[in-house]
Amino acid sequence: MTDVCIIIVNYNSGDLLSQCLKAVMAQTYQDFEVILVDNASEDNSIENLPKLPKKVDLIKNKKNLGFAAANNMAIMRTSALWVVTLNPDTYPEKEWLEKLRAATGRHPDVNMFGSTQVEPGKEGILDGYGDYYHISGAVWRGLKGQVAKGPLAEGQCFAPCAAAALYRTDLLRQVGGFDERFFCYCEDVDLAFRLRLIGQLAVQVPDAIVSHVGSATSGRYSRFSVYHGVRNRLWMYVKNMPGILFWLFLPAHIGLQFGALFRSAFLGTLGPTCCGLRDGIVDLSKVLNDRKKIQKERTASICQIAAALTWSPLKLLNRSAPIKQIK
């Protein structure tokens, strides 16, 4: 049985895809397979690839199913013990997979691991060091666009960024994988939240390094990214925030949504922000049904979830990486 399955979901990634695959094939740790899922790309990014190695299994979808559903296809297809989600706009260093896999030995009770993401061509600038969840429901990538002040610590983040993350395969199947209604954006934090609710932890690995272009396909403030980010952030809060924490933090979440509307007026994204909120509210009944099942299966205590959240607004505003010590 193959140890690791690296899943790459492609949609109009152009030449970035071939560079990503080249870096994957050069890994020092070679006990892996690759499932490349193409979501009906129209830029010939698949056709322009050189001959694929035997390690690579190509799935060509007839339409764009989104990041979540495409990953789920591969998760159900593989027999590997671990799966890695890897964006096609990333270039992992040669020892990246070896370092990720070594971390599983140091933390045998942990089943989610995140990589150190750096901005290509910008020495010392981080693209992210884990994803974090504020009590208001705001999500951010730690240290994005910043220079690390000293060595990065290995420790708990709230969620690994799925641009380059390692997960235990059987656990992903246990919780149903990524939420396919999300399509893309926030689906990785939502997945980690659900795994945390059943007692799982996530660890950032400082020496598992990938360069990440970021927003190479959709754009950071495109209508597409804004719409899905706003809608999915609402759904994630309603689905996952447990018990009394839901009501305690609800005013902060409502404030977050009003703040997003106010900010969007200055960014020129008011239209997709309003549409995202509207559609999120329209489908809340389905999300509430999901909530019943998710909260019924929760094994983590309210105190454990509260401790995993970020309470400080300054850490949110500064895009800090509030790594927690591993106990």
N, C-alpha and C positions, 0 to 999 in steps of 0.2 A: 504494500500500500504506500502510495506517495505521501510524504509528510506534510507538504504545504501546497495549496492551490492558490496561485496568484490570479486574481480576477481583474481584468482590465475592461472597462466599459467605454467604448469609443462612439463618439458622435461628432463628425466633422472636425477631427483633431489635426488634419493635415500632416505635415512632416513631423510634428511632435510625437506621433504614435510610433514611427519607426525608430526615433531616438530613444524612446522609452523602452521598447522591446530590446534594442541593442544593449541598453544598460542592464535590463533584467537578465539577459542571457550571459552576461559577464559576471554574475554573482559568484562569490567564493563558495556559498552554500548552494549545492546543486540538487538537493532532494526536493524538487518541486515540479509542478506542472503549471501550465498557463491556460486559462480559459479566456479567450478574447471574444467579447460580445459586442457586435456592431449593431447600433440602433438605427439602421437604414440611413447611413451617412450618404451625403450627396457630393462629397468633395474628392472622391477617389482615394481617400486615405487608406482604404483596405486594398484596393486594386494596385496602388503604387508601392505596396510593401514588397520587399524581396521575398524569396521562397521561405515559408514559415518552417521553423524547426519542428521536429517530431513532438517536442514538449508542448507545442501550442495547438489547442483545440479551438477552432473558429466557429462561432455561432453567428449567423447573419439573420437579424430580424427584419421583417418586412415593413415595420414602422417603428418609430421612436417610442419605446416603452418606458423610457425614463431610467434614471440611475438605479432607483430602488428595485424595480421589477427585473431589470437586466441582471443585477447582482444576485437576486433571488434565484433566477434561472440557473446560474452557475453554482450557487450554494447547494441546490438540490441535485445537481448533476455530478458533483465531485464526491470521491470517497476519501479525500485527504483528511487528516486529523485536524489541520489548521487551514484557515483561509485568510488570504491577504486581499484587501481591496486596494487597488492602485490606480490612480488617475493616469490617463494617457499623456498628461502634460507634466509628469514627474520624471526625474532622472535619478534613480537611486545610486548611491555610492556602492562600490564593489562589495563591501562587507555589510551592507544594510540588512539583508535578510539573515545573515549569520548573527548579527547583533540582536535583531529582534527575537530570533529563535533562542538565543542564549538567555535572554531575559526570562523566558518561560521556565527555565531551570532555576533561576534565582527566586522566582515568585511562583511556585507550583500551584498556589491557590487562586491565581489571577488568570483570567481568560480573555482580557482585552488589553492590547498594547498599542501605543502610538509612537510615531516616528518624529524626529526633529526635522522640520521643514525649513529650508532656507531659500532665499530669493536668488535665482541664477544671475550671475554676473554682478552681484552686489555683495562684496565680501563682508561677512559679519552680520548682514541683515537677515533677520528671521522672517519666515513666512508664517510660522506658527509653532507653538509648543503645547499642544493639547487644546481641547475645547472645554469651555466652562459655562456654567448655567447659574444665572443670578436668580434670586428669589422672586423677582418680577417676571421671570420668563424670558429675559434677554439672554442671547447666546453670543459668544465671541470666541475668536481664536487667540489664544494667549500669545503675547509678545509679537503679534503680527506687525511687521514694518519697523521693528525695534532691534537694537543691538543688545545682546545679553550682557548683563553686568556680572561678570564672573562665570564660572562653570555652571552649566545647567544641572539641576538636581534630578536624580531619578526618584520618582515618587508618583503619588496618585493625582491624576487629573479627573475631571468629571467624565469626560468622554474622549476617546481617540478620534482625531480627524480622519474620516474614511478616505481621504486622498491617499493615505499610506498607513493602513492599520492592519493589525493581526488579531484574528478572533478564533476561538475554539468552534469548530464547525457544528458539533452537536448542540451547543447552546444556542447558536443562531437559529437552528431548525426548531428548537424547543419553543422559542418565543415568536416563531413565524417569520424570521428574517426582517428585512427592512419593510416599513409600511409603504406599500405600493401606491396608496392614495397620495402620499407626499410627492411622488414623481421624482423630485430632487430638491435639495436644500433642507437642512435641518434633520434629514432622515437618519444621519449618523448619531446625532445627539439624542434623538428620539429612541433609537435602538439601544443606546447605552443607558438611557433613563430606565427603559423597561428591564434591562439586564440588572441594573442596580436595585430595582424593586424586588428582584428575587435573590439579592445578596451578593451580586457580582461587583468586582472592582475593576478599575482601569489604571494602567501604569504607563507613564511616559519614559521612553528609552533615549537618553541623550546622545548615545553614539550610533544610533540607527538613523542615518542622515539621508534625506532626499532633497533634491532641488525641485521646487514647485513653481511653475509659471503662474498658476492661479487665474480663475475666470477666463481661461483661454477660449472657451466656446461661447459662453452666454454673456459675459461682461458683468462687472460688479454691480452697476446701477441700471442694468437693462430692465425693460418692462417685465421680462420673463423672470429674472432673478428677484426683483422686488416683489412681484405678485406672489411667487411661491414662498419666499421668505416670510412675508407677513401672514399669509394663510396658515402655513405649517407651524409657525411659532404659536399661534392661537391653539391649534389642534394639539400640539405637544403639551402645552400647559394643562388643557382640559383633560386629556387622556391620563397623564402621568402624575401630576402633583397629588400626593396622597393625603387623605384624611383631613385633619384640622389645618394642615399647611395650605390646602387649597383655599380655604376661606380666609385664613390669616393673611395670605399674600395676594388675594384677589384684587384688593384696591390698588396695589402696586402694579399688577398686570394690566388693569384697566388704564392706569396712568401711562404705562408703557405704550399701549395702543394709541392713546391720544397724542403722546409725544411723537410717535411715528408719523401720525397724520400731520402734525405741525411741522416736523422736519422735512417731510416729503414736499410740502409747499415750496420750500426754499431750494430743494434739489431738483424740482421739476418732475417728480415721480408721484404726484398726488393721485393721478388716475389709477395706476396699477396698485397703489396702496389701498385705495378705497375698494377696488375690485377684490383684492385679496381678503380684506376684512369682511366684505359682503359675502363672498363665497364660503369663507370659513364659518361664518355664523349660520348660513343656510344649511350647511351639512353637519351642524353640531349634534343633531339627534343620532347620527351614525357614530360620531366620535364618542358620545356619551355611552352608547352600547359597548363600544370598545373599552371604555373606562371601567365599566362594571366587571368585565372579565379580568382586566389587568390588575385592578385593585383587589379582586378576590384572590388572585394568585400571589399577591405580595407577601414576602417573608421578611424583608428588611423592616426594621422598626422606624417609626416616625423620627426618632432621634438620629438614627443612622443616615436617613435621607437628608434631614436638616443639616447635618454636619458636612455632607457632600456638596451642598449648595454654597454659593458665594453670597454673603450678606452685604458686604461693603460696596456702596455705590462708587467709591473711588477706584476700586479694583476693576469695576466694569468700565468706567470712563477712561482709565489708563491702559486698558487691554492687558492687564497683568496676567501672569500665569501662576495662580495661587496653588502651587504644588503642595500636597499634603504628605506628611511622613507616612511611610508604610509600616503598619503595626504588625 
